[in-house]
Amino acid sequence: MSDNKGGEIIGAFVVGGLIGAALGILFAPKAGKETREELGDWMDETKEKAKEKLEKLEEEIKRRKDHLLKHTN
């Protein structure tokens, strides 16, 4: 397994979101203003989800660091 599993998950999440957004914009029969509003909403949601995932990753890194420090002393 990769040592950077959390980073890979976040990267895959971001790439998948970008691809989905691009396809949605390309195939949506909507006015430009409406599309921009939806894109802005999507970006806000994606940013919040990425922030949550990053916080979980930071907690996991801290937990593992504390565990390693306990067992090396």
N, CA, C and O atoms as a Maestro MAE file, in Angstrom:
{
 s_m_m2io_version
 :::
 2.0.0
}

f_m_ct {
 s_m_title
 :::
 protein
 m_atom[292] {
  # First column is atom index #
  i_m_mmod_type
  r_m_x_coord
  r_m_y_coord
  r_m_z_coord
  i_m_residue_number
  s_m_chain_name
  s_m_pdb_residue_name
  s_m_pdb_atom_name
  i_m_atomic_number
  :::
  1 25 0.824 -1.194 0.000 1 A "MET " " N  " 7
  2 3 0.000 0.000 0.000 1 A "MET " " CA " 6
  3 2 0.865 1.252 0.000 1 A "MET " " C  " 6
  4 15 2.010 1.235 0.452 1 A "MET " " O  " 8
  5 25 0.322 2.289 -0.492 2 A "SER " " N  " 7
  6 3 1.040 3.545 -0.569 2 A "SER " " CA " 6
  7 2 1.055 4.241 0.786 2 A "SER " " C  " 6
  8 15 0.089 4.149 1.543 2 A "SER " " O  " 8
  9 25 2.138 4.933 1.092 3 A "ASP " " N  " 7
  10 3 2.226 5.699 2.320 3 A "ASP " " CA " 6
  11 2 1.417 6.982 2.224 3 A "ASP " " C  " 6
  12 15 1.159 7.621 3.244 3 A "ASP " " O  " 8
  13 25 1.017 7.369 1.039 4 A "ASN " " N  " 7
  14 3 0.303 8.616 0.817 4 A "ASN " " CA " 6
  15 2 -1.146 8.343 0.414 4 A "ASN " " C  " 6
  16 15 -1.670 9.005 -0.482 4 A "ASN " " O  " 8
  17 25 -1.785 7.398 1.051 5 A "LYS " " N  " 7
  18 3 -3.142 7.009 0.676 5 A "LYS " " CA " 6
  19 2 -4.133 8.173 0.810 5 A "LYS " " C  " 6
  20 15 -4.992 8.357 -0.052 5 A "LYS " " O  " 8
  21 25 -4.015 8.949 1.876 6 A "GLY " " N  " 7
  22 3 -4.908 10.086 2.077 6 A "GLY " " CA " 6
  23 2 -4.766 11.119 0.975 6 A "GLY " " C  " 6
  24 15 -5.762 11.663 0.497 6 A "GLY " " O  " 8
  25 25 -3.545 11.390 0.573 7 A "GLY " " N  " 7
  26 3 -3.299 12.348 -0.502 7 A "GLY " " CA " 6
  27 2 -3.842 11.861 -1.827 7 A "GLY " " C  " 6
  28 15 -4.356 12.643 -2.628 7 A "GLY " " O  " 8
  29 25 -3.724 10.557 -2.054 8 A "GLU " " N  " 7
  30 3 -4.255 9.982 -3.293 8 A "GLU " " CA " 6
  31 2 -5.775 10.070 -3.325 8 A "GLU " " C  " 6
  32 15 -6.365 10.353 -4.368 8 A "GLU " " O  " 8
  33 25 -6.399 9.831 -2.192 9 A "ILE " " N  " 7
  34 3 -7.862 9.901 -2.115 9 A "ILE " " CA " 6
  35 2 -8.339 11.321 -2.380 9 A "ILE " " C  " 6
  36 15 -9.278 11.534 -3.146 9 A "ILE " " O  " 8
  37 25 -7.693 12.286 -1.749 10 A "ILE " " N  " 7
  38 3 -8.077 13.689 -1.960 10 A "ILE " " CA " 6
  39 2 -7.858 14.077 -3.412 10 A "ILE " " C  " 6
  40 15 -8.705 14.740 -4.010 10 A "ILE " " O  " 8
  41 25 -6.731 13.670 -3.986 11 A "GLY " " N  " 7
  42 3 -6.446 13.976 -5.395 11 A "GLY " " CA " 6
  43 2 -7.484 13.379 -6.321 11 A "GLY " " C  " 6
  44 15 -7.943 14.037 -7.255 11 A "GLY " " O  " 8
  45 25 -7.858 12.123 -6.063 12 A "ALA " " N  " 7
  46 3 -8.872 11.469 -6.898 12 A "ALA " " CA " 6
  47 2 -10.216 12.170 -6.753 12 A "ALA " " C  " 6
  48 15 -10.944 12.332 -7.732 12 A "ALA " " O  " 8
  49 25 -10.538 12.580 -5.553 13 A "PHE " " N  " 7
  50 3 -11.788 13.298 -5.295 13 A "PHE " " CA " 6
  51 2 -11.828 14.607 -6.087 13 A "PHE " " C  " 6
  52 15 -12.827 14.920 -6.733 13 A "PHE " " O  " 8
  53 25 -10.755 15.352 -6.031 14 A "VAL " " N  " 7
  54 3 -10.698 16.646 -6.730 14 A "VAL " " CA " 6
  55 2 -10.768 16.455 -8.241 14 A "VAL " " C  " 6
  56 15 -11.514 17.160 -8.920 14 A "VAL " " O  " 8
  57 25 -10.002 15.511 -8.770 15 A "VAL " " N  " 7
  58 3 -10.008 15.258 -10.216 15 A "VAL " " CA " 6
  59 2 -11.396 14.800 -10.672 15 A "VAL " " C  " 6
  60 15 -11.906 15.274 -11.686 15 A "VAL " " O  " 8
  61 25 -12.000 13.883 -9.925 16 A "GLY " " N  " 7
  62 3 -13.348 13.415 -10.271 16 A "GLY " " CA " 6
  63 2 -14.357 14.546 -10.260 16 A "GLY " " C  " 6
  64 15 -15.222 14.629 -11.132 16 A "GLY " " O  " 8
  65 25 -14.243 15.415 -9.269 17 A "GLY " " N  " 7
  66 3 -15.147 16.562 -9.194 17 A "GLY " " CA " 6
  67 2 -14.972 17.516 -10.364 17 A "GLY " " C  " 6
  68 15 -15.949 18.017 -10.921 17 A "GLY " " O  " 8
  69 25 -13.734 17.761 -10.729 18 A "LEU " " N  " 7
  70 3 -13.473 18.656 -11.862 18 A "LEU " " CA " 6
  71 2 -14.009 18.076 -13.170 18 A "LEU " " C  " 6
  72 15 -14.584 18.797 -13.985 18 A "LEU " " O  " 8
  73 25 -13.821 16.789 -13.363 19 A "ILE " " N  " 7
  74 3 -14.337 16.141 -14.575 19 A "ILE " " CA " 6
  75 2 -15.861 16.207 -14.597 19 A "ILE " " C  " 6
  76 15 -16.457 16.514 -15.629 19 A "ILE " " O  " 8
  77 25 -16.488 15.921 -13.462 20 A "GLY " " N  " 7
  78 3 -17.950 15.986 -13.380 20 A "GLY " " CA " 6
  79 2 -18.475 17.388 -13.645 20 A "GLY " " C  " 6
  80 15 -19.468 17.561 -14.351 20 A "GLY " " O  " 8
  81 25 -17.818 18.374 -13.086 21 A "ALA " " N  " 7
  82 3 -18.243 19.760 -13.301 21 A "ALA " " CA " 6
  83 2 -18.097 20.164 -14.765 21 A "ALA " " C  " 6
  84 15 -18.982 20.806 -15.332 21 A "ALA " " O  " 8
  85 25 -16.990 19.788 -15.363 22 A "ALA " " N  " 7
  86 3 -16.767 20.136 -16.770 22 A "ALA " " CA " 6
  87 2 -17.833 19.499 -17.656 22 A "ALA " " C  " 6
  88 15 -18.374 20.153 -18.547 22 A "ALA " " O  " 8
  89 25 -18.135 18.226 -17.416 23 A "LEU " " N  " 7
  90 3 -19.171 17.560 -18.213 23 A "LEU " " CA " 6
  91 2 -20.542 18.186 -17.978 23 A "LEU " " C  " 6
  92 15 -21.329 18.350 -18.910 23 A "LEU " " O  " 8
  93 25 -20.814 18.527 -16.742 24 A "GLY " " N  " 7
  94 3 -22.085 19.166 -16.431 24 A "GLY " " CA " 6
  95 2 -22.245 20.500 -17.140 24 A "GLY " " C  " 6
  96 15 -23.323 20.813 -17.645 24 A "GLY " " O  " 8
  97 25 -21.196 21.273 -17.177 25 A "ILE " " N  " 7
  98 3 -21.242 22.576 -17.854 25 A "ILE " " CA " 6
  99 2 -21.403 22.395 -19.361 25 A "ILE " " C  " 6
  100 15 -22.174 23.109 -20.001 25 A "ILE " " O  " 8
  101 25 -20.677 21.446 -19.914 26 A "LEU " " N  " 7
  102 3 -20.730 21.231 -21.359 26 A "LEU " " CA " 6
  103 2 -22.107 20.770 -21.844 26 A "LEU " " C  " 6
  104 15 -22.546 21.151 -22.929 26 A "LEU " " O  " 8
  105 25 -22.779 19.956 -21.042 27 A "PHE " " N  " 7
  106 3 -24.035 19.369 -21.493 27 A "PHE " " CA " 6
  107 2 -25.285 20.014 -20.900 27 A "PHE " " C  " 6
  108 15 -26.398 19.576 -21.189 27 A "PHE " " O  " 8
  109 25 -25.121 21.034 -20.087 28 A "ALA " " N  " 7
  110 3 -26.277 21.677 -19.461 28 A "ALA " " CA " 6
  111 2 -26.853 22.754 -20.377 28 A "ALA " " C  " 6
  112 15 -26.135 23.668 -20.783 28 A "ALA " " O  " 8
  113 25 -28.130 22.655 -20.703 29 A "PRO " " N  " 7
  114 3 -28.762 23.682 -21.548 29 A "PRO " " CA " 6
  115 2 -29.297 24.835 -20.695 29 A "PRO " " C  " 6
  116 15 -30.508 25.033 -20.589 29 A "PRO " " O  " 8
  117 25 -28.394 25.577 -20.098 30 A "LYS " " N  " 7
  118 3 -28.784 26.659 -19.194 30 A "LYS " " CA " 6
  119 2 -28.133 27.957 -19.624 30 A "LYS " " C  " 6
  120 15 -27.179 27.977 -20.401 30 A "LYS " " O  " 8
  121 25 -28.677 29.036 -19.096 31 A "ALA " " N  " 7
  122 3 -28.108 30.360 -19.351 31 A "ALA " " CA " 6
  123 2 -26.766 30.478 -18.626 31 A "ALA " " C  " 6
  124 15 -26.513 29.784 -17.641 31 A "ALA " " O  " 8
  125 25 -25.923 31.361 -19.126 32 A "GLY " " N  " 7
  126 3 -24.605 31.552 -18.541 32 A "GLY " " CA " 6
  127 2 -24.649 31.942 -17.080 32 A "GLY " " C  " 6
  128 15 -23.861 31.434 -16.282 32 A "GLY " " O  " 8
  129 25 -25.556 32.835 -16.713 33 A "LYS " " N  " 7
  130 3 -25.653 33.282 -15.322 33 A "LYS " " CA " 6
  131 2 -26.016 32.116 -14.414 33 A "LYS " " C  " 6
  132 15 -25.426 31.947 -13.347 33 A "LYS " " O  " 8
  133 25 -26.972 31.326 -14.829 34 A "GLU " " N  " 7
  134 3 -27.405 30.182 -14.039 34 A "GLU " " CA " 6
  135 2 -26.267 29.164 -13.899 34 A "GLU " " C  " 6
  136 15 -26.043 28.616 -12.819 34 A "GLU " " O  " 8
  137 25 -25.563 28.925 -14.985 35 A "THR " " N  " 7
  138 3 -24.436 27.983 -14.956 35 A "THR " " CA " 6
  139 2 -23.349 28.490 -14.021 35 A "THR " " C  " 6
  140 15 -22.784 27.708 -13.257 35 A "THR " " O  " 8
  141 25 -23.046 29.782 -14.064 36 A "ARG " " N  " 7
  142 3 -22.024 30.349 -13.181 36 A "ARG " " CA " 6
  143 2 -22.435 30.221 -11.719 36 A "ARG " " C  " 6
  144 15 -21.603 29.919 -10.864 36 A "ARG " " O  " 8
  145 25 -23.707 30.447 -11.430 37 A "GLU " " N  " 7
  146 3 -24.187 30.310 -10.053 37 A "GLU " " CA " 6
  147 2 -24.050 28.867 -9.572 37 A "GLU " " C  " 6
  148 15 -23.595 28.615 -8.456 37 A "GLU " " O  " 8
  149 25 -24.449 27.925 -10.424 38 A "GLU " " N  " 7
  150 3 -24.326 26.513 -10.054 38 A "GLU " " CA " 6
  151 2 -22.858 26.109 -9.889 38 A "GLU " " C  " 6
  152 15 -22.513 25.358 -8.977 38 A "GLU " " O  " 8
  153 25 -22.011 26.606 -10.766 39 A "LEU " " N  " 7
  154 3 -20.594 26.305 -10.668 39 A "LEU " " CA " 6
  155 2 -20.018 26.873 -9.370 39 A "LEU " " C  " 6
  156 15 -19.218 26.217 -8.703 39 A "LEU " " O  " 8
  157 25 -20.421 28.078 -9.020 40 A "GLY " " N  " 7
  158 3 -19.977 28.682 -7.753 40 A "GLY " " CA " 6
  159 2 -20.430 27.861 -6.555 40 A "GLY " " C  " 6
  160 15 -19.662 27.641 -5.618 40 A "GLY " " O  " 8
  161 25 -21.693 27.404 -6.588 41 A "ASP " " N  " 7
  162 3 -22.206 26.552 -5.503 41 A "ASP " " CA " 6
  163 2 -21.404 25.252 -5.428 41 A "ASP " " C  " 6
  164 15 -21.025 24.804 -4.347 41 A "ASP " " O  " 8
  165 25 -21.153 24.655 -6.600 42 A "TRP " " N  " 7
  166 3 -20.405 23.405 -6.634 42 A "TRP " " CA " 6
  167 2 -18.994 23.612 -6.073 42 A "TRP " " C  " 6
  168 15 -18.491 22.779 -5.318 42 A "TRP " " O  " 8
  169 25 -18.368 24.720 -6.446 43 A "MET " " N  " 7
  170 3 -17.018 24.997 -5.966 43 A "MET " " CA " 6
  171 2 -17.011 25.163 -4.445 43 A "MET " " C  " 6
  172 15 -16.103 24.677 -3.770 43 A "MET " " O  " 8
  173 25 -18.012 25.841 -3.915 44 A "ASP " " N  " 7
  174 3 -18.102 26.006 -2.465 44 A "ASP " " CA " 6
  175 2 -18.268 24.660 -1.768 44 A "ASP " " C  " 6
  176 15 -17.617 24.397 -0.756 44 A "ASP " " O  " 8
  177 25 -19.138 23.806 -2.310 45 A "GLU " " N  " 7
  178 3 -19.352 22.481 -1.724 45 A "GLU " " CA " 6
  179 2 -18.079 21.643 -1.804 45 A "GLU " " C  " 6
  180 15 -17.702 20.984 -0.836 45 A "GLU " " O  " 8
  181 25 -17.426 21.669 -2.950 46 A "THR " " N  " 7
  182 3 -16.205 20.886 -3.145 46 A "THR " " CA " 6
  183 2 -15.107 21.366 -2.209 46 A "THR " " C  " 6
  184 15 -14.371 20.562 -1.637 46 A "THR " " O  " 8
  185 25 -15.002 22.668 -2.060 47 A "LYS " " N  " 7
  186 3 -13.999 23.230 -1.163 47 A "LYS " " CA " 6
  187 2 -14.253 22.781 0.273 47 A "LYS " " C  " 6
  188 15 -13.317 22.432 0.992 47 A "LYS " " O  " 8
  189 25 -15.510 22.790 0.686 48 A "GLU " " N  " 7
  190 3 -15.864 22.369 2.039 48 A "GLU " " CA " 6
  191 2 -15.569 20.878 2.251 48 A "GLU " " C  " 6
  192 15 -15.037 20.490 3.291 48 A "GLU " " O  " 8
  193 25 -15.913 20.051 1.268 49 A "LYS " " N  " 7
  194 3 -15.637 18.614 1.376 49 A "LYS " " CA " 6
  195 2 -14.136 18.354 1.427 49 A "LYS " " C  " 6
  196 15 -13.677 17.525 2.213 49 A "LYS " " O  " 8
  197 25 -13.379 19.048 0.603 50 A "ALA " " N  " 7
  198 3 -11.924 18.874 0.595 50 A "ALA " " CA " 6
  199 2 -11.333 19.313 1.932 50 A "ALA " " C  " 6
  200 15 -10.412 18.681 2.448 50 A "ALA " " O  " 8
  201 25 -11.867 20.397 2.487 51 A "LYS " " N  " 7
  202 3 -11.407 20.886 3.789 51 A "LYS " " CA " 6
  203 2 -11.668 19.841 4.873 51 A "LYS " " C  " 6
  204 15 -10.810 19.588 5.718 51 A "LYS " " O  " 8
  205 25 -12.853 19.237 4.844 52 A "GLU " " N  " 7
  206 3 -13.188 18.199 5.823 52 A "GLU " " CA " 6
  207 2 -12.260 16.999 5.689 52 A "GLU " " C  " 6
  208 15 -11.787 16.460 6.689 52 A "GLU " " O  " 8
  209 25 -12.001 16.584 4.459 53 A "LYS " " N  " 7
  210 3 -11.110 15.437 4.229 53 A "LYS " " CA " 6
  211 2 -9.687 15.762 4.683 53 A "LYS " " C  " 6
  212 15 -9.006 14.908 5.251 53 A "LYS " " O  " 8
  213 25 -9.244 16.980 4.438 54 A "LEU " " N  " 7
  214 3 -7.913 17.390 4.870 54 A "LEU " " CA " 6
  215 2 -7.815 17.388 6.394 54 A "LEU " " C  " 6
  216 15 -6.806 16.959 6.952 54 A "LEU " " O  " 8
  217 25 -8.857 17.865 7.064 55 A "GLU " " N  " 7
  218 3 -8.861 17.855 8.524 55 A "GLU " " CA " 6
  219 2 -8.791 16.425 9.057 55 A "GLU " " C  " 6
  220 15 -8.070 16.158 10.019 55 A "GLU " " O  " 8
  221 25 -9.538 15.500 8.437 56 A "LYS " " N  " 7
  222 3 -9.487 14.096 8.855 56 A "LYS " " CA " 6
  223 2 -8.088 13.523 8.633 56 A "LYS " " C  " 6
  224 15 -7.572 12.783 9.472 56 A "LYS " " O  " 8
  225 25 -7.482 13.869 7.501 57 A "LEU " " N  " 7
  226 3 -6.134 13.393 7.201 57 A "LEU " " CA " 6
  227 2 -5.140 13.936 8.222 57 A "LEU " " C  " 6
  228 15 -4.267 13.203 8.687 57 A "LEU " " O  " 8
  229 25 -5.265 15.209 8.572 58 A "GLU " " N  " 7
  230 3 -4.376 15.802 9.572 58 A "GLU " " CA " 6
  231 2 -4.536 15.107 10.925 58 A "GLU " " C  " 6
  232 15 -3.547 14.851 11.612 58 A "GLU " " O  " 8
  233 25 -5.782 14.800 11.308 59 A "GLU " " N  " 7
  234 3 -6.032 14.092 12.565 59 A "GLU " " CA " 6
  235 2 -5.388 12.708 12.542 59 A "GLU " " C  " 6
  236 15 -4.787 12.281 13.528 59 A "GLU " " O  " 8
  237 25 -5.514 12.016 11.419 60 A "GLU " " N  " 7
  238 3 -4.927 10.680 11.295 60 A "GLU " " CA " 6
  239 2 -3.408 10.747 11.368 60 A "GLU " " C  " 6
  240 15 -2.785 9.899 12.008 60 A "GLU " " O  " 8
  241 25 -2.804 11.736 10.728 61 A "ILE " " N  " 7
  242 3 -1.352 11.901 10.779 61 A "ILE " " CA " 6
  243 2 -0.905 12.175 12.212 61 A "ILE " " C  " 6
  244 15 0.085 11.610 12.677 61 A "ILE " " O  " 8
  245 25 -1.636 13.040 12.907 62 A "LYS " " N  " 7
  246 3 -1.299 13.355 14.301 62 A "LYS " " CA " 6
  247 2 -1.433 12.107 15.165 62 A "LYS " " C  " 6
  248 15 -0.578 11.844 16.011 62 A "LYS " " O  " 8
  249 25 -2.490 11.343 14.963 63 A "ARG " " N  " 7
  250 3 -2.703 10.131 15.744 63 A "ARG " " CA " 6
  251 2 -1.560 9.143 15.525 63 A "ARG " " C  " 6
  252 15 -1.042 8.559 16.477 63 A "ARG " " O  " 8
  253 25 -1.173 8.962 14.263 64 A "ARG " " N  " 7
  254 3 -0.082 8.032 13.957 64 A "ARG " " CA " 6
  255 2 1.255 8.525 14.510 64 A "ARG " " C  " 6
  256 15 2.064 7.732 14.991 64 A "ARG " " O  " 8
  257 25 1.482 9.833 14.440 65 A "LYS " " N  " 7
  258 3 2.706 10.415 14.980 65 A "LYS " " CA " 6
  259 2 2.771 10.175 16.487 65 A "LYS " " C  " 6
  260 15 3.800 9.743 17.008 65 A "LYS " " O  " 8
  261 25 1.667 10.458 17.186 66 A "ASP " " N  " 7
  262 3 1.623 10.236 18.628 66 A "ASP " " CA " 6
  263 2 1.856 8.766 18.963 66 A "ASP " " C  " 6
  264 15 2.557 8.443 19.922 66 A "ASP " " O  " 8
  265 25 1.268 7.887 18.174 67 A "HIS " " N  " 7
  266 3 1.439 6.446 18.381 67 A "HIS " " CA " 6
  267 2 2.911 6.048 18.210 67 A "HIS " " C  " 6
  268 15 3.451 5.289 19.014 67 A "HIS " " O  " 8
  269 25 3.543 6.559 17.170 68 A "LEU " " N  " 7
  270 3 4.945 6.241 16.934 68 A "LEU " " CA " 6
  271 2 5.848 6.788 18.043 68 A "LEU " " C  " 6
  272 15 6.787 6.116 18.470 68 A "LEU " " O  " 8
  273 25 5.562 7.997 18.505 69 A "LEU " " N  " 7
  274 3 6.370 8.593 19.562 69 A "LEU " " CA " 6
  275 2 6.241 7.800 20.857 69 A "LEU " " C  " 6
  276 15 7.216 7.648 21.594 69 A "LEU " " O  " 8
  277 25 5.042 7.296 21.136 70 A "LYS " " N  " 7
  278 3 4.826 6.496 22.333 70 A "LYS " " CA " 6
  279 2 5.643 5.214 22.299 70 A "LYS " " C  " 6
  280 15 6.203 4.788 23.309 70 A "LYS " " O  " 8
  281 25 5.699 4.615 21.131 71 A "HIS " " N  " 7
  282 3 6.350 3.313 21.008 71 A "HIS " " CA " 6
  283 2 7.863 3.388 20.754 71 A "HIS " " C  " 6
  284 15 8.540 2.360 20.778 71 A "HIS " " O  " 8
  285 25 8.385 4.560 20.519 72 A "THR " " N  " 7
  286 3 9.821 4.674 20.313 72 A "THR " " CA " 6
  287 2 10.537 5.120 21.586 72 A "THR " " C  " 6
  288 15 11.763 5.040 21.668 72 A "THR " " O  " 8
  289 25 9.787 5.584 22.569 73 A "ASN " " N  " 7
  290 3 10.392 6.032 23.841 73 A "ASN " " CA " 6
  291 2 10.387 4.952 24.871 73 A "ASN " " C  " 6
  292 15 10.856 5.164 25.989 73 A "ASN " " O  " 8
  :::
 }
 m_bond[291] {
  # First column is bond index #
  i_m_from
  i_m_to
  i_m_order
  :::
  1 1 2 1
  2 2 3 1
  3 3 4 2
  4 3 5 1
  5 5 6 1
  6 6 7 1
  7 7 8 2
  8 7 9 1
  9 9 10 1
  10 10 11 1
  11 11 12 2
  12 11 13 1
  13 13 14 1
  14 14 15 1
  15 15 16 2
  16 15 17 1
  17 17 18 1
  18 18 19 1
  19 19 20 2
  20 19 21 1
  21 21 22 1
  22 22 23 1
  23 23 24 2
  24 23 25 1
  25 25 26 1
  26 26 27 1
  27 27 28 2
  28 27 29 1
  29 29 30 1
  30 30 31 1
  31 31 32 2
  32 31 33 1
  33 33 34 1
  34 34 35 1
  35 35 36 2
  36 35 37 1
  37 37 38 1
  38 38 39 1
  39 39 40 2
  40 39 41 1
  41 41 42 1
  42 42 43 1
  43 43 44 2
  44 43 45 1
  45 45 46 1
  46 46 47 1
  47 47 48 2
  48 47 49 1
  49 49 50 1
  50 50 51 1
  51 51 52 2
  52 51 53 1
  53 53 54 1
  54 54 55 1
  55 55 56 2
  56 55 57 1
  57 57 58 1
  58 58 59 1
  59 59 60 2
  60 59 61 1
  61 61 62 1
  62 62 63 1
  63 63 64 2
  64 63 65 1
  65 65 66 1
  66 66 67 1
  67 67 68 2
  68 67 69 1
  69 69 70 1
  70 70 71 1
  71 71 72 2
  72 71 73 1
  73 73 74 1
  74 74 75 1
  75 75 76 2
  76 75 77 1
  77 77 78 1
  78 78 79 1
  79 79 80 2
  80 79 81 1
  81 81 82 1
  82 82 83 1
  83 83 84 2
  84 83 85 1
  85 85 86 1
  86 86 87 1
  87 87 88 2
  88 87 89 1
  89 89 90 1
  90 90 91 1
  91 91 92 2
  92 91 93 1
  93 93 94 1
  94 94 95 1
  95 95 96 2
  96 95 97 1
  97 97 98 1
  98 98 99 1
  99 99 100 2
  100 99 101 1
  101 101 102 1
  102 102 103 1
  103 103 104 2
  104 103 105 1
  105 105 106 1
  106 106 107 1
  107 107 108 2
  108 107 109 1
  109 109 110 1
  110 110 111 1
  111 111 112 2
  112 111 113 1
  113 113 114 1
  114 114 115 1
  115 115 116 2
  116 115 117 1
  117 117 118 1
  118 118 119 1
  119 119 120 2
  120 119 121 1
  121 121 122 1
  122 122 123 1
  123 123 124 2
  124 123 125 1
  125 125 126 1
  126 126 127 1
  127 127 128 2
  128 127 129 1
  129 129 130 1
  130 130 131 1
  131 131 132 2
  132 131 133 1
  133 133 134 1
  134 134 135 1
  135 135 136 2
  136 135 137 1
  137 137 138 1
  138 138 139 1
  139 139 140 2
  140 139 141 1
  141 141 142 1
  142 142 143 1
  143 143 144 2
  144 143 145 1
  145 145 146 1
  146 146 147 1
  147 147 148 2
  148 147 149 1
  149 149 150 1
  150 150 151 1
  151 151 152 2
  152 151 153 1
  153 153 154 1
  154 154 155 1
  155 155 156 2
  156 155 157 1
  157 157 158 1
  158 158 159 1
  159 159 160 2
  160 159 161 1
  161 161 162 1
  162 162 163 1
  163 163 164 2
  164 163 165 1
  165 165 166 1
  166 166 167 1
  167 167 168 2
  168 167 169 1
  169 169 170 1
  170 170 171 1
  171 171 172 2
  172 171 173 1
  173 173 174 1
  174 174 175 1
  175 175 176 2
  176 175 177 1
  177 177 178 1
  178 178 179 1
  179 179 180 2
  180 179 181 1
  181 181 182 1
  182 182 183 1
  183 183 184 2
  184 183 185 1
  185 185 186 1
  186 186 187 1
  187 187 188 2
  188 187 189 1
  189 189 190 1
  190 190 191 1
  191 191 192 2
  192 191 193 1
  193 193 194 1
  194 194 195 1
  195 195 196 2
  196 195 197 1
  197 197 198 1
  198 198 199 1
  199 199 200 2
  200 199 201 1
  201 201 202 1
  202 202 203 1
  203 203 204 2
  204 203 205 1
  205 205 206 1
  206 206 207 1
  207 207 208 2
  208 207 209 1
  209 209 210 1
  210 210 211 1
  211 211 212 2
  212 211 213 1
  213 213 214 1
  214 214 215 1
  215 215 216 2
  216 215 217 1
  217 217 218 1
  218 218 219 1
  219 219 220 2
  220 219 221 1
  221 221 222 1
  222 222 223 1
  223 223 224 2
  224 223 225 1
  225 225 226 1
  226 226 227 1
  227 227 228 2
  228 227 229 1
  229 229 230 1
  230 230 231 1
  231 231 232 2
  232 231 233 1
  233 233 234 1
  234 234 235 1
  235 235 236 2
  236 235 237 1
  237 237 238 1
  238 238 239 1
  239 239 240 2
  240 239 241 1
  241 241 242 1
  242 242 243 1
  243 243 244 2
  244 243 245 1
  245 245 246 1
  246 246 247 1
  247 247 248 2
  248 247 249 1
  249 249 250 1
  250 250 251 1
  251 251 252 2
  252 251 253 1
  253 253 254 1
  254 254 255 1
  255 255 256 2
  256 255 257 1
  257 257 258 1
  258 258 259 1
  259 259 260 2
  260 259 261 1
  261 261 262 1
  262 262 263 1
  263 263 264 2
  264 263 265 1
  265 265 266 1
  266 266 267 1
  267 267 268 2
  268 267 269 1
  269 269 270 1
  270 270 271 1
  271 271 272 2
  272 271 273 1
  273 273 274 1
  274 274 275 1
  275 275 276 2
  276 275 277 1
  277 277 278 1
  278 278 279 1
  279 279 280 2
  280 279 281 1
  281 281 282 1
  282 282 283 1
  283 283 284 2
  284 283 285 1
  285 285 286 1
  286 286 287 1
  287 287 288 2
  288 287 289 1
  289 289 290 1
  290 290 291 1
  291 291 292 2
  :::
 }
}
